[in-house]
Amino acid sequence: MLKNYIGLGAVMVMLLTAGCGGPQESAQQKAVPVRAIKILQQNVQITNEYAGQVQAKNEVKIQARVSGNIIEKMVSGGDLVKAGQPLYRIDGTQYESTLLSAQAQLVQAEVNLENARTDTERYQSLLNAAAIAEQRLTTQKAAERQNEALVSSYRALVRKAQDDVNSTLVVSPIDGRIDVNDVSVGTYVQAGSTALVTVGALDPVFVQFNMSENEYLNLRQISQNNLANSGWGDNVMITLSNGAAYPLSGKVTQADRSLANNSGTLALKASFANPDGILIPGMFARVKIAGAPIKNAVLVPQRAVQQILDKSLVTVVNAENKAEPRAVTLGEKVGSFWLVKDGLTVNDIVVVEGLTKVQEGAALDVTIVTPAELALSINS
């Protein structure tokens, strides 16, 4: 019997001991382990991104200056050409005949002019000797001026005919590459209306992009001059459609005089060197330009933000080490961070890992980490 009492007492002691330690152990089990980071505040420069398209800096649609059939083609579609290089020859038979006729007419007019000048000199001598009336000399001088006018007229006709003959040989006006939509030998071309081929310069090239009205106004606050001459846009980078970064930087050199009526955006062009011919007109690219600097910007890691419907929420570690959901107003992305416009201060700590296990008011077992430990950067 005594042994039974001793055993019962031992069990009671164990139960009491367990009962005393239970609440503390239960509280410890409910503390959710999370990793958190202190809100950053520092000066940053926003990088703006735009959709852009490559354009030839100098593109010329070559048209025939004289009409006729193409009798010779010196290039193939897609060839690289130099300024002055022959491209096509147009049948020039009729233009050569016109030139010969004009030259003959000019010679005849020059002979008539020479005869008129000789007669004028003779009539002047006769008038001095009182052998003729003055009216006869006056009439002769008028005839001489008429012949001079005819000579000038025929010289112009010869020049025009020579230009037409020269225009039967079509040459490239610039260095560049011709497109593949060219005309074939035998095609009849009409002066001033038939496009023979288009040639575009390859180096340098433009990348055109558009910015919104608000972005333009924000930039004007830091640059009182014309955007293209203000220093903004001196270091433009582009990413090609396959995700590759173009190795050379460009510079914004042109800004349109007005906003586009249909989109309300401002068109700008950045010039890029293209020594290897990588950039081709019509190619799409993502344009990246450093924008306006922001002082004492409040930054929160992107991974700390949860999007629920139309709200952005973060989980703040409050003074009692408990989870406190908080709505925030976000701005632009800055590397691995969001720019925070409202909702957080530099003294706040937010959860960055373990968010899926956290509920509102839950006790947290917090491990403070740094941006470097999470490989976070404002430049990435």
Wavefront OBJ file of the C-alpha trace (Angstrom):
o trace
v 0.000 0.000 0.000
v 2.820 2.407 0.870
v 4.431 1.704 -2.471
v 1.185 2.584 -4.229
v 1.017 5.976 -2.476
v 4.663 6.687 -3.328
v 4.057 5.914 -7.004
v 0.929 8.070 -7.136
v 2.817 10.979 -5.588
v 5.558 10.716 -8.136
v 3.042 10.811 -10.963
v 1.374 13.922 -9.482
v 4.710 15.673 -9.188
v 5.469 14.888 -12.820
v 2.057 16.154 -13.929
v 2.414 19.355 -11.944
v 5.862 19.912 -13.315
v 4.606 19.351 -16.829
v 1.647 21.616 -16.202
v 3.842 24.415 -14.991
v 6.115 24.302 -18.082
v 3.340 23.745 -20.665
v 2.248 27.320 -21.499
v 5.818 28.515 -22.015
v 6.657 25.638 -24.332
v 3.392 26.177 -26.239
v 4.222 29.869 -26.782
v 7.652 28.963 -28.044
v 6.179 26.488 -30.490
v 3.828 29.147 -31.903
v 6.666 31.650 -32.673
v 7.158 31.453 -36.457
v 10.785 31.576 -37.622
v 11.242 34.272 -40.257
v 14.006 36.340 -41.791
v 13.499 40.084 -41.842
v 15.302 43.181 -43.075
v 15.438 46.784 -41.969
v 13.959 49.291 -44.405
v 16.601 51.089 -46.476
v 16.793 54.831 -47.004
v 19.320 56.244 -49.435
v 19.733 58.370 -52.546
v 18.869 56.488 -55.723
v 18.573 57.165 -59.423
v 15.619 55.627 -61.181
v 16.316 53.768 -64.417
v 13.497 54.226 -66.907
v 12.739 51.612 -69.538
v 11.019 52.149 -72.871
v 10.106 50.052 -75.880
v 12.213 51.136 -78.834
v 12.780 50.304 -82.478
v 15.929 50.587 -84.572
v 15.815 52.993 -87.513
v 18.339 53.864 -90.181
v 19.844 57.250 -89.433
v 19.897 58.077 -93.135
v 17.521 56.192 -95.433
v 16.966 57.136 -99.064
v 14.336 55.825 -101.462
v 16.028 56.044 -104.853
v 13.748 56.997 -107.735
v 14.424 57.229 -111.450
v 15.060 60.752 -112.712
v 14.394 59.761 -116.318
v 11.909 57.327 -117.844
v 12.908 54.189 -119.719
v 13.693 50.491 -119.463
v 16.305 49.138 -117.092
v 19.010 47.673 -119.345
v 21.661 46.893 -116.735
v 21.685 46.074 -113.027
v 25.029 46.270 -111.188
v 23.940 45.135 -107.703
v 21.854 42.480 -105.964
v 19.315 42.976 -103.195
v 20.920 43.254 -99.772
v 24.345 44.366 -101.064
v 26.508 46.861 -99.248
v 27.123 49.905 -101.445
v 29.252 53.041 -101.342
v 28.225 56.582 -102.199
v 28.545 57.102 -105.966
v 28.512 53.374 -106.749
v 26.519 52.552 -109.932
v 23.322 50.597 -109.281
v 21.287 50.600 -112.532
v 21.508 51.795 -116.098
v 18.400 53.039 -117.941
v 18.150 52.932 -121.736
v 19.578 56.287 -122.785
v 19.200 56.140 -126.576
v 16.532 58.851 -126.801
v 18.371 61.081 -124.314
v 21.637 60.811 -126.259
v 19.780 61.793 -129.443
v 18.217 64.750 -127.677
v 21.655 65.817 -126.471
v 23.131 65.674 -129.988
v 20.236 67.714 -131.367
v 20.594 70.337 -128.625
v 24.338 70.580 -129.196
v 23.783 71.128 -132.952
v 21.228 73.837 -132.264
v 23.650 75.515 -129.895
v 26.410 75.532 -132.496
v 24.047 77.098 -135.049
v 22.950 79.745 -132.565
v 26.566 80.567 -131.671
v 27.381 81.013 -135.399
v 24.399 83.320 -135.839
v 25.498 85.328 -132.809
v 29.013 85.710 -134.187
v 27.615 86.940 -137.507
v 25.338 89.388 -135.702
v 28.254 90.826 -133.753
v 30.254 91.263 -136.960
v 27.337 93.071 -138.600
v 26.957 95.313 -135.565
v 30.599 96.366 -135.766
v 30.259 97.039 -139.533
v 27.098 99.093 -139.068
v 28.796 101.101 -136.348
v 31.589 102.010 -138.745
v 29.099 102.997 -141.446
v 27.172 105.144 -139.000
v 30.374 106.878 -137.979
v 30.933 107.642 -141.656
v 27.314 108.850 -141.959
v 26.698 106.127 -144.566
v 23.592 104.669 -142.871
v 20.778 105.841 -140.676
v 21.098 105.354 -136.901
v 17.901 103.286 -136.939
v 19.687 100.594 -138.963
v 22.335 100.203 -136.215
v 19.692 100.129 -133.508
v 17.848 97.314 -135.321
v 21.089 95.352 -135.704
v 21.917 95.625 -131.997
v 18.469 94.269 -131.184
v 19.091 91.314 -133.515
v 22.420 90.685 -131.758
v 20.728 90.574 -128.332
v 18.127 88.181 -129.724
v 20.871 85.830 -130.903
v 22.546 86.051 -127.494
v 19.283 84.966 -125.892
v 19.009 82.039 -128.305
v 22.526 80.910 -127.425
v 21.689 80.999 -123.677
v 18.503 79.047 -124.345
v 20.261 76.328 -126.339
v 23.022 76.094 -123.715
v 20.331 75.370 -121.123
v 18.838 72.716 -123.410
v 22.254 71.104 -123.798
v 22.762 71.137 -120.038
v 19.324 69.579 -119.500
v 19.965 66.924 -122.149
v 23.369 66.146 -120.629
v 21.793 65.787 -117.182
v 19.236 63.360 -118.604
v 21.993 61.278 -120.182
v 23.920 61.278 -116.904
v 20.743 60.287 -115.020
v 20.434 57.096 -117.048
v 23.181 55.800 -114.770
v 21.662 55.517 -111.275
v 24.177 55.689 -108.416
v 23.883 55.344 -104.648
v 23.754 58.719 -102.851
v 25.093 57.318 -99.551
v 27.033 54.442 -98.020
v 24.764 51.689 -96.739
v 22.867 48.540 -97.569
v 20.158 48.243 -100.221
v 16.960 46.337 -99.580
v 15.874 43.200 -101.433
v 12.797 44.817 -103.009
v 14.599 46.127 -106.072
v 13.554 46.226 -109.720
v 14.644 43.777 -112.399
v 16.314 44.294 -115.766
v 13.724 45.115 -118.428
v 11.393 46.954 -116.071
v 10.037 50.242 -117.418
v 10.545 53.008 -114.859
v 8.787 56.364 -114.736
v 10.734 59.490 -113.854
v 9.922 60.808 -110.381
v 7.489 58.019 -109.466
v 9.165 54.612 -109.766
v 11.153 53.596 -106.677
v 14.121 51.546 -107.801
v 15.506 50.544 -104.409
v 15.949 51.856 -100.862
v 19.387 52.289 -99.330
v 19.938 52.867 -95.621
v 23.039 53.814 -93.662
v 24.170 51.149 -91.177
v 26.503 53.065 -88.890
v 25.387 54.885 -86.864
v 21.700 54.059 -86.367
v 18.801 55.528 -84.402
v 16.711 53.800 -81.757
v 13.385 55.604 -81.452
v 11.269 55.374 -78.310
v 8.414 57.266 -76.671
v 7.971 58.629 -73.160
v 4.784 59.706 -71.433
v 3.861 63.300 -70.749
v 4.393 62.842 -66.985
v 7.870 61.393 -67.510
v 8.748 64.331 -69.719
v 7.524 66.844 -67.120
v 9.473 65.084 -64.348
v 12.649 65.270 -66.399
v 12.086 68.941 -67.179
v 12.221 69.623 -63.433
v 15.864 68.579 -63.381
v 16.767 69.851 -66.838
v 15.722 73.315 -67.928
v 17.195 72.928 -71.419
v 16.118 70.880 -74.384
v 16.248 67.205 -73.394
v 18.483 66.284 -76.308
v 21.123 68.865 -75.198
v 20.766 68.765 -71.408
v 23.121 65.927 -70.497
v 20.210 63.628 -69.781
v 20.363 60.547 -71.977
v 24.144 60.621 -72.460
v 24.445 56.961 -71.434
v 21.624 55.005 -73.058
v 21.723 51.207 -72.995
v 19.540 48.799 -74.947
v 18.600 45.154 -74.567
v 17.796 43.224 -77.727
v 14.763 40.982 -78.214
v 16.727 37.838 -77.312
v 17.695 39.318 -73.939
v 21.265 40.161 -74.950
v 22.624 43.541 -73.907
v 24.038 45.628 -76.748
v 27.678 46.308 -75.796
v 27.839 49.973 -76.872
v 26.030 52.853 -75.198
v 24.127 55.500 -77.096
v 23.052 59.098 -76.633
v 19.707 60.835 -77.010
v 20.197 63.319 -79.845
v 16.682 64.204 -80.983
v 13.381 65.008 -79.291
v 10.164 65.735 -81.155
v 8.668 69.220 -81.032
v 5.233 68.002 -79.842
v 3.345 65.078 -78.353
v 1.798 62.540 -80.676
v -1.916 63.196 -81.126
v -2.963 59.556 -80.939
v -0.882 58.458 -77.929
v 0.030 61.646 -76.066
v 3.680 60.574 -75.908
v 6.900 62.304 -76.878
v 9.110 60.650 -79.509
v 12.877 60.652 -78.936
v 15.806 59.187 -80.838
v 19.080 57.867 -79.442
v 22.087 57.451 -81.703
v 24.150 54.247 -81.472
v 27.402 53.313 -83.156
v 26.930 50.107 -85.141
v 30.382 49.116 -86.423
v 29.576 45.391 -86.658
v 26.130 45.867 -88.218
v 24.342 44.072 -85.355
v 21.512 46.597 -85.245
v 19.167 46.344 -88.222
v 16.337 48.797 -88.997
v 13.017 47.458 -87.728
v 14.604 45.540 -84.836
v 12.951 45.964 -81.413
v 14.883 46.789 -78.252
v 14.352 47.755 -74.612
v 15.806 51.198 -73.951
v 17.229 51.913 -70.488
v 18.014 55.463 -69.381
v 18.930 56.819 -65.965
v 16.177 59.183 -64.851
v 15.757 61.744 -62.109
v 17.740 61.225 -58.858
v 15.675 60.789 -55.687
v 17.101 61.826 -52.309
v 16.445 59.772 -49.139
v 14.325 57.238 -50.992
v 12.587 54.603 -48.832
v 13.205 51.128 -50.288
v 11.643 47.752 -49.561
v 12.774 44.433 -51.099
v 10.498 43.235 -53.875
v 10.276 39.801 -52.255
v 8.768 41.376 -49.132
v 5.739 42.721 -51.038
v 2.570 40.685 -51.568
v 0.010 41.760 -54.151
v -3.565 41.069 -53.020
v -6.170 42.276 -55.475
v -5.286 45.930 -56.061
v -3.311 46.378 -52.834
v 0.361 45.984 -52.010
v 1.003 44.565 -48.533
v 4.074 43.931 -46.419
v 4.404 42.174 -43.060
v 5.998 44.453 -40.486
v 7.639 43.147 -37.288
v 6.137 45.318 -34.552
v 7.570 46.233 -31.154
v 6.177 43.000 -29.649
v 7.812 40.852 -32.330
v 4.454 40.078 -33.858
v 3.308 40.136 -37.467
v 1.527 43.301 -38.521
v 0.206 43.507 -42.121
v 0.533 46.966 -43.630
v -0.609 48.443 -46.944
v 2.011 50.414 -48.845
v 2.025 52.667 -51.895
v 4.765 51.702 -54.307
v 6.618 53.659 -56.938
v 9.169 52.452 -59.462
v 11.412 49.412 -59.228
v 14.985 50.123 -58.201
v 17.049 47.006 -58.787
v 15.836 44.363 -56.284
v 13.722 46.923 -54.405
v 10.506 48.882 -54.688
v 10.479 52.611 -54.098
v 7.973 53.224 -51.281
v 5.875 56.362 -51.558
v 3.789 55.790 -48.422
v 3.284 53.239 -45.651
v 6.800 52.582 -44.317
v 9.535 54.491 -42.531
v 13.241 53.915 -42.162
v 12.619 52.481 -38.654
v 10.415 49.617 -39.855
v 11.466 45.975 -40.168
v 9.718 43.792 -42.734
v 9.617 40.020 -43.238
v 11.341 38.834 -46.402
v 11.365 35.046 -45.906
v 8.774 32.794 -44.273
v 5.778 34.909 -45.334
v 3.663 31.880 -46.237
v 3.706 30.683 -42.591
v 2.870 34.040 -41.045
v -0.595 35.155 -39.963
v -1.656 38.516 -38.559
v -0.692 38.865 -34.913
v 1.468 35.738 -34.926
v 4.549 35.759 -32.724
v 7.726 35.809 -34.736
v 11.144 34.346 -34.200
v 13.027 37.004 -36.172
v 16.459 36.718 -37.746
v 17.670 40.082 -39.065
v 19.545 39.867 -42.362
v 21.272 42.384 -44.602
v 20.677 43.077 -48.310
v 24.075 41.549 -49.079
v 23.089 38.267 -47.415
v 20.031 38.099 -49.668
v 22.014 39.185 -52.739
v 19.826 42.306 -53.060
v 21.076 45.362 -54.893
v 19.679 48.646 -56.182
v 21.608 48.050 -59.409
v 20.495 44.535 -60.298
l 1 2 3 4 5 6 7 8 9 10 11 12 13 14 15 16 17 18 19 20 21 22 23 24 25 26 27 28 29 30 31 32 33 34 35 36 37 38 39 40 41 42 43 44 45 46 47 48 49 50 51 52 53 54 55 56 57 58 59 60 61 62 63 64 65 66 67 68 69 70 71 72 73 74 75 76 77 78 79 80 81 82 83 84 85 86 87 88 89 90 91 92 93 94 95 96 97 98 99 100 101 102 103 104 105 106 107 108 109 110 111 112 113 114 115 116 117 118 119 120 121 122 123 124 125 126 127 128 129 130 131 132 133 134 135 136 137 138 139 140 141 142 143 144 145 146 147 148 149 150 151 152 153 154 155 156 157 158 159 160 161 162 163 164 165 166 167 168 169 170 171 172 173 174 175 176 177 178 179 180 181 182 183 184 185 186 187 188 189 190 191 192 193 194 195 196 197 198 199 200 201 202 203 204 205 206 207 208 209 210 211 212 213 214 215 216 217 218 219 220 221 222 223 224 225 226 227 228 229 230 231 232 233 234 235 236 237 238 239 240 241 242 243 244 245 246 247 248 249 250 251 252 253 254 255 256 257 258 259 260 261 262 263 264 265 266 267 268 269 270 271 272 273 274 275 276 277 278 279 280 281 282 283 284 285 286 287 288 289 290 291 292 293 294 295 296 297 298 299 300 301 302 303 304 305 306 307 308 309 310 311 312 313 314 315 316 317 318 319 320 321 322 323 324 325 326 327 328 329 330 331 332 333 334 335 336 337 338 339 340 341 342 343 344 345 346 347 348 349 350 351 352 353 354 355 356 357 358 359 360 361 362 363 364 365 366 367 368 369 370 371 372 373 374 375 376 377 378 379 380
